[in-house]
Amino acid sequence: MSNVRRNIIKDVKRVVIKIGSSALTTEDGLNINVINSLSHDISSLMKKRGLEIILVSSGAISSGMRKIGLSQRPQSISQQQAVAAIGQGSLILSYENAFKNYGQTVAQILVTRDDLTNRRRYLNTRNTLFTLLNWKIVPIINENDTVVVDEIKFGDNDNLSAMMANLAEADLVINLTNIDGLFNDDPRLNKDARLIPLVTKITGKIEKNASSIPGALGKGGMGSKVKSAKDISICGIPTIIANGLKKNIIQAIFDGKEEGTLFLPQDVPMGRRKHWIAFTKSPKGKIMVDSGAAKALLENGKSLLPSGIIAVYGKFSLGNSVIVINREEKKLAVGLVNYRSNDIEKIMGHKSSDIEKHLGYRHYDEVIHKDNLVIIDKRQLLKL
């Protein structure tokens, strides 16, 4: 094992393991061999190393597809929701039976993005998760595909694993798929493609190397997994993408074998609350700012005042997340607003001291306080 891996693995206490549909299902349904191997490794590592392990599992939709004989993922939202409802019971029952063989109890948590977007429900989910871990129970997490439209249409469990890693304050994320990791080309199309064992920084070139072609059963391809690793790295958490079809793959990783691709975390991690603002909250609108305000945000770390705002797009309420853009419509930041969109339209271009004159009240001087504002990529934006 390389020194880099050794230093990361030896300090790991809490792990988020995500397994995708491509590794979890076969032509006949759920891949019971993979579920048994995963259950064995997780149970063993919890007992021998005292690890706390959270499992983010895909498979509800693909399991339901197999149960009713569908060969391709349904396109309509209602059909996807119905298929997820058919498959969810089989998925959790398979895990429960497998973990029972090793004397391990599991719990199912179904979440929606809305649960994680709402700060109070986010914290409630966090408390439930920590209680289960304290009781040495394995939480098995999935998006509640049966009732939520946006998660099926726009989300995937790679994104969910990134959110859960931040929420749970994980030390490592292991993302299991049906190939050995990130290659310098798509190994399904190029037999000479080489595995990249270590990624120190996720650059544009690295992202281009990641194929975005999903399988017939899953939703997120390698591109989604690399994006998830990038989001997680910003929070200071390393990720390993590895082959979930390999028997005892989790045990092999903790035994020090050079499995998969290791993505190193960012040197100076973003705070967990700001990570939540940047990657978990769903933006409800946009605010365009002038060059002076853009400079104040990027170079001086200032709050966004009404005087620097030149346009408002969308309808949003106090506390919602919005994207801050410049005149060229480049994304500068994401933040939580202190005023409703229609109120911001009334005060934009004016001084903070004039807010009460235009609204009849003034709760805050800032439209977005700097503590609730996340700059997207300062180094890149300053080149614009």
N, C-alpha and C positions, 0 to 999 in steps of 0.2 A: 504494500500500500504506500502511495506517495505521502510525503510529509503533510501536504495540504489536506488530503483526505483524512489522514490519521488525526490531525488536529481538530478537524470538524467532527468526525465520528465520536471521538473520545469524550467530547463535551455535550453530546446530545442527550437531552432528557425527555423532550416532548417532540413527537413526530406527527406530521400529517401525511398520510399515505392516500394517494388518489389512484384509483384504477378505472380505466376506460372500458367502454363496451367492446372495443376491438380485442382486448385481452380477456374479457369476462364472459364472452358468449361464443358458441359454436353454431353450426348449422342446425343442431338439434335443440338448442336452448342455452341455458346457463352452463358455463364451463365449470363443472363441479370439481374437477381436478385443481383448477386454479384457485377456487374458493377454499378448498381444503388446504392447499399449500400456504395460502395467505393466512388462513386461520391458525395453522400450526406455527408459522414464523412469528406472528404477532403475539400469540399466547406465550410462546417460549421466551421471546425477548422481554415481555412484561415481567415474567417470573424471574428470569436469570439476570437481567440488567436493570430491572425496575423502571423500564421505559413507560411513558404515557403515550398512547397511540390513538389517534383519531383517524377513522377511515372514511374517506369521501368516495362513494361508489356510484358509478354509472350503472346502467343495465336494466332499469325498469322498462324503458320503451323497447329495447331490443328483446328482453325476456317476453314481454307481451306480444311482440311481433311473432316470435317463434310459437307461442302458445296458440295463436289463431292462424298461423300459416302464411304470414306476410314475408316476402323476400326483400322488400325495399321499405325504407322508412317512410311513413305516410307524410304527405305534403301539407294537408290541412291541419290547422291548430286543433280543432275538435277531435280529429282522429288521433293525433299525437297524444292528446290528453286522455282519450279513452284507452289507448294502447298502454300508456303508463299506468293507468288504474288497474288494468288486467295483470301487468307484470310486477307491480310493486310488492304484492303479497308474496309471490314466489321468491323474489329477490331476498327479502329480509328473512324469510323462513329458511332458505338455503344457508344463509350466514349463521342463523341461530343454531341450526342443526350441526353445522361444521364446527363452530366454536364450542358447542356443548361437548364435543368429543375430547376437548382439551380442558374442560372444567372452567371455561371462560364465559361470562355473561356479556351480552351485547344490548345496546339500546338504539332505537331508531329515532333520528331527528330529521324531519322534513322541513326545509326552510324555503322561503322565497326571497328574492332580492329586496322586496319591500320590508321583510323582517330585519334585514341587515342595514337597510337605508335609514330606517327609523332608529334614532339613537337609543331610545328607551328599550325598544324590542331587541336591538343589537346587544345591549348590556344584559338583558334578561336571558338571551340565548347564550351569552358568554358565561353567566352564572350557572345555568343548567349544565353546560359543557364541563365547567370546572368541578361541579358537584359529582358528575359521573366519573371523571378522571380520578377524583379523590376516593371514590368508592371502588376504583380499579375495574371499572366497566368500560368496554370499548364502544364509543359513540359511532354509529354508522350514519353518515349524513348524505342526503341527496336533496336536490331541488324538488319542490312539490309540483312536479310537472302536471299533475291532474287538475290543478285549479289556476295556474298562472300562465298567462299568454306570453308575456315578455321574456320569461326565462327560457321558454322553448324556442322562441323566435330569434332572440338575440344572445342568449347566454349559453354557457356550457360549463361542465364540471371542472374544467381547467381553471376557469375564472373563479368558480366557487371555492376551489382549493386555495387559491391565493387569498381570497377574503377570509377563509377560515384560519389560514396560517397566521394572518395578522390578528384576528380576533382572539385566537388561542395562545398567542405569544409563543409560537412553535420555534424550535431550534433547527428544524430541517423539514423539507418537503420532499417526498419521493413520489414521482409521477410515473405510473406504470402504463405502458402501452404495448403494442404488438411488434415493435422493432427495438433494436438494442440501444437506441439513444439518438442523438443528433449527428447526422452525417454531413459531409461537405457537398453532397448531392443526394437526390432522392434514390435510396437503395432499391426501390421497386422498379426504377427505370434505368438505373446505371449500376451494373454489377461491380464496377471498379470504385464505387463510392466508399469513402473511408470514414470510420467513426471518429468523432471529435471527443476525446476523453475529458477535456477540461476547457471551460469557457470562463475566462477571467472577467470579461466585460461583454455585455450583449450589445454589439454594434449593429449598424445597418446591414453590414455584410453578413453577420451571423443570422440576422432575421431573414435575409434573402435565401440563406441556405436551408431554412426550415420550410418544408413543403406545407402548403395549406390545403392539400387535397384530403378530405376526410374519407373514411371507409364507408361502406354501405350502411353499417349499423350505428356508428358514432356520429358526433357532430363536430368535434374539434380535431383538426389534424395537428401535425407537428408545429405549424405556425402558431396555433393556439397555445400549445404547451410552452413554446419559447416565450411568448408574450406573458404567460402566467409566471414563468421563471423570472422575467424582467421585473414584473410588478412586485414579486416577492423579494427580489434582490434589493429593491429600493427600501424595503422595510428591514434590511439587514439579515435576511434568512437565505441560506443556500438551498439549491434544488438539485436533485438527481433524477434525470429521466432515464428509465431503464425498461427492460423487456419483462413484462408481467407474465409472459408465457413460460419463462424459465422456472423450473421447480426450485422452491426455497430461495427465490431471488432476494427477498428482504433479509434473510439470514446471511446470504452471501455478501450483501452490502455491508452489514455490520461485522462480518468476519474479516473485512478489509480487502475483499476482492475488487478489482478495478472494473466494476460493472457500470454500464451506462455512461452518461455525460453529466459531469458535475458543473453546475453554474455557481460561481462564487457570489457572495453578497456584495452590495455596495459598501465602500469603506466607511462612509459617514451615513448611517441609515436615517431615513425619515422617521419622525415620531409616529407612533401607532395611530393617534387621532388624526393627524394630517394624512396618513396613508388611507384611513377610512374616508376622509373627505375626498381624496383624489381618486380612489378606485372603487369604493363601495357605493357612495351616494350617486344616484342617477341624476345628472344635470337636467334641470327643467327649463332652461333658457340660456340666453347669451347677453352679455353686456359689452358694448364696444367702447374703447377708451382712446383718448388722444395720445399723441407722442409723449407729452409731458407726464401723463399718468403712467404710461407704459414704462418710462424710464424710472419713475419713482418706485414702481413695483419691482422691476427687474434689478436695478442697480442699488437701490437704497433700502429695499425691504419694507416699504411703507404700506399703510392701509390704503384701500381704494376710497377716495372721497367723491362726493357727487360732482364736484367741479370738473373732474377729468372725464366724465362720462358723456358720450356723444350719441349713443343709440341703445335701445333696449329691444330685445327680440324674445318673444314668447310670453306666457303668463305664468307667474310664479308667486309664491307666498314667502313671508318671513321665515327664515331658517332653511329654505330650499337651497340646493346646490345649483350654481350657474357657472358657465364657462366665460372667462374674460378674454376678449379678442382685441387686436389692434385694427387700424384702418384697413390693413391688407388682409384682414380676417384670419390672421395667424393666431393660433391658440396660445395664450400666454399663461393662463392660470385657471384654477378651479377654486371656488370659494362659496361660503355660506352667507347669504344676504341678510341684512338687517331690516330691509324694507321690501314691501310688495312691488311687483313690476310696475303697476300703474302709479304708485307713489314715486318710484325712481324716475319715471318719465316726467313727473312734475318738478323734481328737484335737480335733474341732471343739468350740468353746466353752471350751477349756482354754488355759492360758498356754503359750508356747513352751518355757519351762523344764520343763514337765510332759510334753513329747513323748516323751522316752525312757521315762518311767514307763509310758506307755500302749502304746508300740510296741516297746520293747526296744532302740530305737536312735533317734538324732536326727542326721540329715544336714544339715538346714537348720532355721533358726528360722522361716522364712517358708514358707507354702504356695505363694505366688506372689511372687517377688522383683519389686520395682518396675522393674528393668531388663528383665523379661520380661512386663510388663503394659502394655496399651494401653488408655487411656480412650477410649471411643467418641466422645462429643461433650460435653466438659466444660461448655461454656457453656449448652447446652440442658439437661443433667442438673441443673445447679445451680438451675434454675428449678422443679424438681419439689418 
